[in-house]
Amino acid sequence: MAQDTPSHAHERTSGGRPNMSRGEGAASIAFGLLLAAGAVRRPDWRGLLMGLGGSALVARGLSRHCPLRASLQGQEQGRMAARARRMRYADAI
């Protein structure tokens, strides 16, 4: 059985490789904690949404993986690959 490295464990638990800097991760954690602290003061549905949003920001900061950024980067790579294919096709004509 292959040895599990920390990077493999991280990818398995967080959904992907880190794509944020340490500063972005720290800011995400800080804002998430502030949002969650504000949620404690609101015992209604807005507080629930603030708590969920805050916990999502904290999880994002701890993993340093942003699924939205990964999706956008994947789309950009797809556009670049399509552009390269068009250029190769134009050169072949």
C-alpha positions in Angstrom: 0.0 0.0 0.0 1.4 3.4 -1.0 2.3 5.8 1.8 -0.1 8.7 2.2 1.7 12.0 2.0 0.4 15.2 3.6 -0.4 16.7 0.2 -2.5 13.7 -0.7 -4.3 13.8 2.6 -5.0 17.5 2.1 -6.4 17.0 -1.4 -8.6 14.2 -0.1 -10.1 16.2 2.8 -10.3 19.7 1.3 -11.3 19.0 -2.2 -8.1 20.3 -3.9 -4.7 21.8 -3.7 -4.2 25.1 -2.0 -4.8 27.9 -4.4 -4.7 30.9 -2.0 -1.8 32.6 -0.3 -1.3 32.4 3.4 -2.4 36.0 3.7 -5.6 35.3 1.9 -6.2 32.3 4.1 -5.6 34.3 7.2 -8.0 37.1 6.0 -10.6 34.5 5.2 -10.3 33.0 8.7 -10.5 36.4 10.4 -13.5 37.6 8.5 -15.2 34.2 9.0 -14.7 34.4 12.8 -16.0 38.0 12.8 -19.1 36.9 10.8 -19.7 33.9 13.1 -19.3 36.2 16.2 -21.9 38.5 14.8 -24.2 35.6 14.2 -24.2 34.8 17.9 -25.9 38.1 18.6 -28.8 37.4 16.1 -31.0 34.6 17.1 -33.0 34.6 13.9 -32.6 33.3 10.3 -30.1 36.1 9.5 -27.9 34.9 12.3 -28.1 31.3 11.0 -27.0 32.5 7.5 -24.2 34.6 9.1 -23.0 31.6 11.1 -23.0 29.3 8.0 -21.2 31.9 5.9 -18.6 32.5 8.7 -18.0 28.8 9.1 -17.5 28.4 5.3 -15.0 31.2 5.3 -13.1 29.7 8.2 -13.0 26.3 6.4 -11.9 28.0 3.2 -9.1 29.8 5.1 -7.9 26.7 6.9 -7.7 24.6 3.7 -6.4 27.5 1.6 -8.5 26.1 -1.2 -11.2 28.2 -2.9 -13.5 26.1 -5.1 -14.7 29.2 -6.9 -11.2 30.3 -7.8 -10.3 26.7 -8.9 -13.4 26.7 -11.2 -12.5 30.1 -12.7 -8.9 29.0 -13.1 -10.0 25.8 -14.8 -12.2 27.8 -17.2 -9.3 30.1 -18.0 -7.1 27.1 -18.8 -9.8 25.7 -21.0 -10.0 28.9 -22.9 -6.2 29.0 -23.3 -6.2 25.4 -24.6 -9.0 26.2 -27.1 -7.1 29.3 -28.3 -3.9 27.2 -28.8 -5.9 24.6 -30.8 -7.3 27.3 -33.0 -3.9 28.8 -33.6 -2.4 25.4 -34.5 -5.3 24.8 -36.9 -4.8 28.2 -38.5 -1.1 27.5 -38.9 -1.8 24.1 -40.5 -4.0 25.7 -43.2 
